Structures are given as structure tokens and as C-alpha cells.
Amino acid sequence: MTETDRPLLPPDGAVAVIFISLRTDADDEGYARAAGAMERLAGAQPGYLGLDSARGGDGFGITVSYWADEASARAWRANAEHGAVREMGRERWYRGYRLIVTQVLRGYDWGALV
């Protein structure tokens, strides 16, 4: 990911969906394809503002997607294709995960992140 691909800071009041997960060792190629497809699909949804994601070598990862408002985040949750891939994730790719939905109060950045 280049610096120009990174999302801008979400505006105050935006919704941040924090997905904390631990991967299994199964099917990295299938996971990468599904994750890319979901990122493209989310990007086409009204209210999508961007995402930040990181994963360690131990399979622990955090992805934060940003949405204009709660309705946009809920619409993403209700998307049928997203739901099907979420179910595959439970069956194949994740040992477990935690999801936290919160509102952005303010954001700051400094320097290069990549």
C-alpha cells in the first residue's frame, strides 16, 4: 500500500468498525482473495471512508473500517455477499474475532505511515 492509497483521517463523528482477529493456518490464498474482494466491495458501498489493517506473523490482526455514519456501517454488515464471506471466515480462516463499533471523536496523524 502506498501513502496515496491510505485513507484520510476519518472526520469527527464517523463510525469506526474495529475487527480484531486471530487467523487459522488454513488457505492463505483463498483468504487473500476473499479479503481483496471484500475491500473492493466495501469501497463501493455508500458511506465507506477507508480502512487501516495490519496482521502479524502469528496471525493476530486488526482492521479498522471507517464509515460516514452508523447507517452506512449497518448496511455493510447487512450486505449479503459480505455475510457469506463472514460465514466462510468463521468456518475456515479465523480461530476467533472481536468486533467493536465506535464513533470517532477526533483524529491526528504525523509523518509517513508506510
LINWO-V712171 format. One record per residue. N is the residue number from 0. SS is DSSP state (h for helix, s for strand, l for the rest). PHI is phi in whole degrees, 0 to 359 (999 if undefined). OMEGA is omega in whole degrees, -180 to 180 (NA if undefined). Layout:
# LINWO-V712171
n	ss	phi	omega
N	SS	PHI	OMEGA
N	SS	PHI	OMEGA
This chain:
# LINWO-V712171
n	ss	phi	omega
0	l	999	179
1	l	267	-179
2	h	300	-179
3	h	287	177
4	h	279	-177
5	l	289	178
6	l	291	171
7	l	290	175
8	l	302	178
9	l	292	180
10	l	289	174
11	l	307	180
12	l	93	177
13	l	295	178
14	s	256	176
15	s	248	177
16	s	254	-175
17	s	258	-179
18	s	248	-179
19	s	252	-173
20	s	219	172
21	s	234	-176
22	s	280	166
23	l	275	176
24	l	269	-171
25	l	276	161
26	l	48	179
27	h	300	-178
28	h	295	178
29	h	296	178
30	h	296	-179
31	h	299	178
32	h	297	-179
33	h	295	-180
34	h	297	177
35	h	297	179
36	h	296	-180
37	h	291	178
38	h	296	178
39	h	293	180
40	h	296	178
41	h	300	-179
42	h	298	180
43	l	268	-177
44	l	277	174
45	l	302	177
46	l	90	179
47	s	290	-178
48	s	246	-180
49	s	137	178
50	s	207	172
51	s	234	-177
52	s	211	176
53	s	211	177
54	s	219	178
55	l	272	179
56	l	297	179
57	l	274	179
58	l	92	179
59	s	280	-178
60	s	218	175
61	s	226	174
62	s	235	177
63	s	242	173
64	s	257	-176
65	s	244	-176
66	s	229	-177
67	l	298	-177
68	l	198	-178
69	h	298	-180
70	h	299	178
71	h	294	178
72	h	295	178
73	h	293	178
74	h	296	176
75	h	296	178
76	h	300	-177
77	h	275	-179
78	l	298	-174
79	h	297	180
80	h	294	176
81	h	299	179
82	h	298	180
83	h	295	179
84	h	289	176
85	h	301	178
86	h	295	176
87	h	299	178
88	h	300	178
89	h	296	-177
90	h	283	-169
91	h	239	-161
92	h	256	-176
93	s	239	169
94	s	282	178
95	s	184	175
96	s	206	177
97	s	227	179
98	s	235	180
99	s	234	177
100	s	248	-176
101	s	215	179
102	s	254	179
103	l	283	176
104	l	273	177
105	l	191	179
106	l	217	179
107	l	222	169
108	l	216	-180
109	l	205	172
110	l	67	-178
111	l	276	179
112	l	261	180
113	l	238	NA
